[in-house]
Amino acid sequence: MIEAYRQLVKKIQGYEEAIGLMHWDLRTGAPRKAASGRSEVIGMLSGEMFQLQTSDQMRDFIQHLLSTRDKLSQIDVRAVEESERIYKQSKKIPQDLFEKYVTLTAEAESIWEEAKQKHDWEQFAPYLSQIVAFNKQFVELWGYDEHPYDALLDMFEPGMTVAQLNPIFEQLRVETIAILNKINDVNHSLNRSIRKKKIDKEAQMAFSTYMLEQMGYDFDAGRLDYSAHPFATGLNLGDVRITTNVIEDDFTFALFSSIHEGGHAIYEQNISSDLMGTPLCTGTSMGIHESQSRLWENQIGRSRAFWKKYWPIMQSQFPEAFGSEDEEIFYRALNEVKPSLIRIEADELTYNLHILIRYEIEKALIEGSISVDELPRVWDEKYEAYLGVRPSHVGEGVLQDVHWSGGAFGYFPSYTLGNMYASQFISAMYKQIPELDKHIENGELHVITSWLNENIHQYGKLKSPVELIQDVTGEPLNPTYFIQYLHNKYNDIYGV
């Protein structure tokens, strides 16, 4: 029975891999006119996969195997429990509704990309209206205890609720605004121009490739490509791909996007091979996933120790741009606090205000207190209220992120949860490796990757997010680690 179950799961994963590859192609190299036809194929294959996940055969496997769980290995028990979670969740959604939704979101991603480039809200708004309507319908079919948004949060961070998030986010908002106000009072501007050196696309990609290799990303099991919005996709343990985007007069965009996506990919590449062929062979939650990307991008990649090693290398690679520049000025410029319009370009401090804005908008959309038609106005007003900036067009406003086009409502909080998890993880890492900064200064990044592999990556979904953070750090999620990290960092840079 367990072998027959594994074969069914293997077939489902075959569909997942094919669908993932099609999504990757749509976002990296497919002709523009391919979007509609390819989206239909994605919807069709997703429907076939959905049918297998909710089949009577899957139901029978789950019932029988869980009734004899004492005869199964830990991995098999957790795998069947994960299949049961997917079965119960998916069974509540009619298959034809699911197929229509997948087809819609696959096409909407291509429409979003074009609309963003053209600053054309009217082109994308009808698609988003349908996507929101689908999500509101799904929420009612799934059910929830307190807030409808809880059902969507649970998709990305199992067990997380609005009631839990609200006080955590409010604490972070208050602390963030307090630090920001102190920085504004200091009147201490940093030399941002050092980040604005023009470096051609190929040279930037080469340096990003080098940095990914330093981190431990396995190019024999992955590749780096261009896309409008950087992303990582794990097709299987031997094929985990990442993309980045290049701004020629701000090389930090491509570099830190690559480091960020590399953090995701290294997680997926280092899940234990014992979990292959099970639904556990992926990250345990998006909050934990984002902890890996944010840890590498910010707590390592923007640290002083990191650039003691890599600044001289970058100077040698780009002597015309950086040969005569100062390392300390560059480090401070990398960590400048300046409220901005674009989330993925935001500094560490104000980044979480970007997430809070999206969190509040998503809750309001799902509970029905605002409509899609109101989004450009609501977005602009919130940016002015929270960050003191206002978009000049929708391309740098409500259309800037890809997530809603793919239906990823409930995802955005994962970024800030990831920041919190990352701070808690790296605090535990320093306790076990007191000389960590020295390792980083020497370019011994494998020390970090090995620790993450051993403590986090290998477990995939074998451990829940709650179990993982408790096992690794000895306590549940605690936002004070991240808040203290922010205070320490900006006290050092700005003296606040």
Solvent accessible surface area in square Angstrom, and as a share of the most:
residue,aa,sasa,rsa
1,M,108,0.48
2,I,38,0.19
3,E,92,0.41
4,A,46,0.36
5,Y,4,0.02
6,R,93,0.34
7,Q,98,0.43
8,L,12,0.06
9,V,6,0.03
10,K,127,0.54
11,K,112,0.47
12,I,10,0.05
13,Q,46,0.21
14,G,42,0.40
15,Y,50,0.19
16,E,79,0.35
17,E,61,0.27
18,A,40,0.31
19,I,15,0.08
20,G,16,0.15
21,L,74,0.37
22,M,48,0.22
23,H,49,0.22
24,W,33,0.12
25,D,40,0.21
26,L,22,0.11
27,R,60,0.22
28,T,41,0.24
29,G,60,0.58
30,A,21,0.16
31,P,95,0.60
32,R,169,0.62
33,K,175,0.74
34,A,24,0.19
35,A,11,0.08
36,S,56,0.36
37,G,42,0.40
38,R,64,0.23
39,S,0,0.00
40,E,110,0.49
41,V,53,0.30
42,I,0,0.00
43,G,1,0.01
44,M,108,0.48
45,L,34,0.17
46,S,4,0.03
47,G,0,0.00
48,E,71,0.32
49,M,25,0.11
50,F,8,0.03
51,Q,94,0.42
52,L,34,0.17
53,Q,22,0.10
54,T,13,0.08
55,S,27,0.17
56,D,84,0.43
57,Q,95,0.42
58,M,5,0.02
59,R,89,0.32
60,D,66,0.34
61,F,13,0.05
62,I,8,0.04
63,Q,113,0.50
64,H,84,0.37
65,L,4,0.02
66,L,25,0.12
67,S,85,0.55
68,T,34,0.20
69,R,104,0.38
70,D,124,0.64
71,K,165,0.70
72,L,35,0.17
73,S,61,0.39
74,Q,121,0.54
75,I,41,0.21
76,D,12,0.06
77,V,23,0.13
78,R,58,0.21
79,A,1,0.01
80,V,0,0.00
81,E,56,0.25
82,E,21,0.09
83,S,7,0.05
84,E,44,0.20
85,R,86,0.31
86,I,39,0.20
87,Y,29,0.11
88,K,116,0.49
89,Q,37,0.16
90,S,15,0.10
91,K,106,0.45
92,K,96,0.41
93,I,9,0.05
94,P,69,0.43
95,Q,52,0.23
96,D,87,0.45
97,L,27,0.14
98,F,42,0.18
99,E,53,0.24
100,K,123,0.52
101,Y,26,0.10
102,V,19,0.11
103,T,35,0.20
104,L,20,0.10
105,T,11,0.06
106,A,0,0.00
107,E,45,0.20
108,A,0,0.00
109,E,24,0.11
110,S,27,0.17
111,I,33,0.17
112,W,6,0.02
113,E,51,0.23
114,E,41,0.18
115,A,0,0.00
116,K,54,0.23
117,Q,126,0.56
118,K,114,0.48
119,H,89,0.40
120,D,45,0.23
121,W,27,0.09
122,E,131,0.59
123,Q,44,0.20
124,F,5,0.02
125,A,8,0.06
126,P,72,0.45
127,Y,49,0.19
128,L,1,0.00
129,S,44,0.28
130,Q,87,0.39
131,I,0,0.00
132,V,9,0.05
133,A,57,0.44
134,F,30,0.13
135,N,5,0.02
136,K,76,0.32
137,Q,86,0.38
138,F,8,0.03
139,V,1,0.01
140,E,113,0.51
141,L,70,0.35
142,W,40,0.14
143,G,38,0.36
144,Y,84,0.32
145,D,144,0.74
146,E,130,0.58
147,H,36,0.16
148,P,23,0.14
149,Y,0,0.00
150,D,15,0.08
151,A,13,0.10
152,L,4,0.02
153,L,2,0.01
154,D,50,0.26
155,M,78,0.35
156,F,43,0.18
157,E,5,0.02
158,P,52,0.33
159,G,52,0.50
160,M,19,0.08
161,T,41,0.24
162,V,12,0.07
163,A,59,0.46
164,Q,88,0.39
165,L,0,0.00
166,N,61,0.31
167,P,80,0.51
168,I,31,0.16
169,F,8,0.03
170,E,80,0.36
171,Q,71,0.31
172,L,6,0.03
173,R,74,0.27
174,V,79,0.45
175,E,50,0.22
176,T,0,0.00
177,I,48,0.24
178,A,40,0.31
179,I,3,0.02
180,L,11,0.06
181,N,77,0.40
182,K,101,0.43
183,I,10,0.05
184,N,93,0.48
185,D,120,0.62
186,V,57,0.33
187,N,141,0.72
188,H,75,0.33
189,S,102,0.66
190,L,20,0.10
191,N,70,0.36
192,R,71,0.26
193,S,71,0.46
194,I,1,0.01
195,R,20,0.07
196,K,96,0.41
197,K,53,0.23
198,K,150,0.64
199,I,10,0.05
200,D,76,0.39
201,K,77,0.33
202,E,121,0.54
203,A,30,0.24
204,Q,6,0.03
205,M,25,0.11
206,A,63,0.49
207,F,11,0.05
208,S,1,0.01
209,T,41,0.24
210,Y,63,0.24
211,M,0,0.00
212,L,0,0.00
213,E,96,0.43
214,Q,57,0.25
215,M,1,0.01
216,G,39,0.37
217,Y,7,0.03
218,D,66,0.34
219,F,62,0.26
220,D,141,0.73
221,A,13,0.10
222,G,15,0.14
223,R,110,0.40
224,L,26,0.13
225,D,25,0.13
226,Y,78,0.30
227,S,11,0.07
228,A,32,0.25
229,H,17,0.07
230,P,8,0.05
231,F,22,0.09
232,A,32,0.25
233,T,28,0.16
234,G,41,0.40
235,L,18,0.09
236,N,64,0.33
237,L,30,0.15
238,G,48,0.46
239,D,30,0.16
240,V,1,0.00
241,R,34,0.13
242,I,0,0.00
243,T,0,0.00
244,T,0,0.00
245,N,49,0.25
246,V,24,0.14
247,I,60,0.30
248,E,71,0.32
249,D,72,0.37
250,D,12,0.06
251,F,6,0.03
252,T,4,0.02
253,F,20,0.08
254,A,0,0.00
255,L,4,0.02
256,F,6,0.02
257,S,16,0.10
258,S,1,0.00
259,I,2,0.01
260,H,19,0.09
261,E,15,0.07
262,G,0,0.00
263,G,1,0.01
264,H,15,0.07
265,A,0,0.00
266,I,0,0.00
267,Y,0,0.00
268,E,23,0.10
269,Q,24,0.11
270,N,47,0.24
271,I,6,0.03
272,S,31,0.20
273,S,76,0.49
274,D,100,0.52
275,L,2,0.01
276,M,110,0.49
277,G,29,0.28
278,T,13,0.08
279,P,23,0.15
280,L,3,0.01
281,C,30,0.18
282,T,51,0.30
283,G,6,0.06
284,T,5,0.03
285,S,7,0.05
286,M,45,0.20
287,G,0,0.00
288,I,0,0.00
289,H,15,0.07
290,E,1,0.00
291,S,0,0.00
292,Q,0,0.00
293,S,0,0.00
294,R,12,0.05
295,L,0,0.00
296,W,2,0.01
297,E,16,0.07
298,N,7,0.03
299,Q,19,0.08
300,I,1,0.00
301,G,1,0.01
302,R,26,0.09
303,S,24,0.15
304,R,71,0.26
305,A,11,0.09
306,F,2,0.01
307,W,0,0.00
308,K,98,0.41
309,K,62,0.26
310,Y,0,0.00
311,W,8,0.03
312,P,68,0.43
313,I,43,0.22
314,M,0,0.00
315,Q,40,0.18
316,S,80,0.51
317,Q,109,0.48
318,F,24,0.10
319,P,84,0.53
320,E,179,0.80
321,A,17,0.13
322,F,0,0.00
323,G,41,0.39
324,S,115,0.74
325,E,45,0.20
326,D,69,0.36
327,E,52,0.24
328,E,61,0.27
329,I,68,0.35
330,F,0,0.00
331,Y,10,0.04
332,R,59,0.22
333,A,0,0.00
334,L,5,0.02
335,N,3,0.02
336,E,18,0.08
337,V,14,0.08
338,K,111,0.47
339,P,35,0.22
340,S,31,0.20
341,L,36,0.18
342,I,40,0.20
343,R,5,0.02
344,I,60,0.30
345,E,74,0.33
346,A,13,0.10
347,D,18,0.09
348,E,10,0.04
349,L,0,0.00
350,T,0,0.00
351,Y,5,0.02
352,N,6,0.03
353,L,1,0.01
354,H,0,0.00
355,I,1,0.00
356,L,14,0.07
357,I,0,0.00
358,R,0,0.00
359,Y,3,0.01
360,E,44,0.20
361,I,1,0.00
362,E,0,0.00
363,K,32,0.14
364,A,15,0.12
365,L,2,0.01
366,I,8,0.04
367,E,90,0.40
368,G,44,0.42
369,S,73,0.47
370,I,30,0.15
371,S,51,0.33
372,V,11,0.06
373,D,115,0.60
374,E,60,0.27
375,L,0,0.00
376,P,30,0.19
377,R,116,0.42
378,V,15,0.08
379,W,3,0.01
380,D,30,0.16
381,E,75,0.34
382,K,47,0.20
383,Y,0,0.00
384,E,88,0.39
385,A,83,0.65
386,Y,47,0.18
387,L,10,0.05
388,G,59,0.57
389,V,36,0.21
390,R,115,0.42
391,P,14,0.09
392,S,96,0.62
393,H,67,0.30
394,V,29,0.17
395,G,7,0.07
396,E,35,0.15
397,G,0,0.00
398,V,8,0.05
399,L,1,0.01
400,Q,7,0.03
401,D,16,0.08
402,V,15,0.08
403,H,17,0.08
404,W,14,0.05
405,S,0,0.00
406,G,30,0.29
407,G,11,0.11
408,A,19,0.15
409,F,1,0.00
410,G,2,0.02
411,Y,32,0.12
412,F,1,0.00
413,P,1,0.01
414,S,1,0.01
415,Y,15,0.06
416,T,2,0.01
417,L,1,0.00
418,G,0,0.00
419,N,6,0.03
420,M,0,0.00
421,Y,8,0.03
422,A,1,0.00
423,S,4,0.03
424,Q,1,0.01
425,F,0,0.00
426,I,14,0.07
427,S,26,0.17
428,A,9,0.07
429,M,0,0.00
430,Y,79,0.30
431,K,147,0.62
432,Q,106,0.47
433,I,31,0.16
434,P,103,0.65
435,E,104,0.46
436,L,0,0.00
437,D,62,0.32
438,K,117,0.50
439,H,51,0.23
440,I,2,0.01
441,E,46,0.21
442,N,90,0.46
443,G,17,0.16
444,E,55,0.24
445,L,1,0.00
446,H,114,0.51
447,V,26,0.15
448,I,0,0.00
449,T,12,0.07
450,S,62,0.40
451,W,15,0.05
452,L,0,0.00
453,N,38,0.19
454,E,117,0.52
455,N,30,0.15
456,I,0,0.00
457,H,1,0.00
458,Q,64,0.29
459,Y,55,0.21
460,G,2,0.02
461,K,44,0.19
462,L,21,0.11
463,K,41,0.18
464,S,35,0.22
465,P,6,0.04
466,V,104,0.60
467,E,71,0.32
468,L,2,0.01
469,I,4,0.02
470,Q,76,0.34
471,D,88,0.46
472,V,16,0.09
473,T,29,0.17
474,G,53,0.51
475,E,45,0.20
476,P,85,0.54
477,L,39,0.19
478,N,42,0.21
479,P,17,0.11
480,T,67,0.39
481,Y,58,0.22
482,F,4,0.02
483,I,14,0.07
484,Q,97,0.43
485,Y,45,0.17
486,L,1,0.01
487,H,56,0.25
488,N,88,0.45
489,K,19,0.08
490,Y,1,0.00
491,N,80,0.41
492,D,69,0.36
493,I,3,0.01
494,Y,13,0.05
495,G,59,0.57
496,V,41,0.24
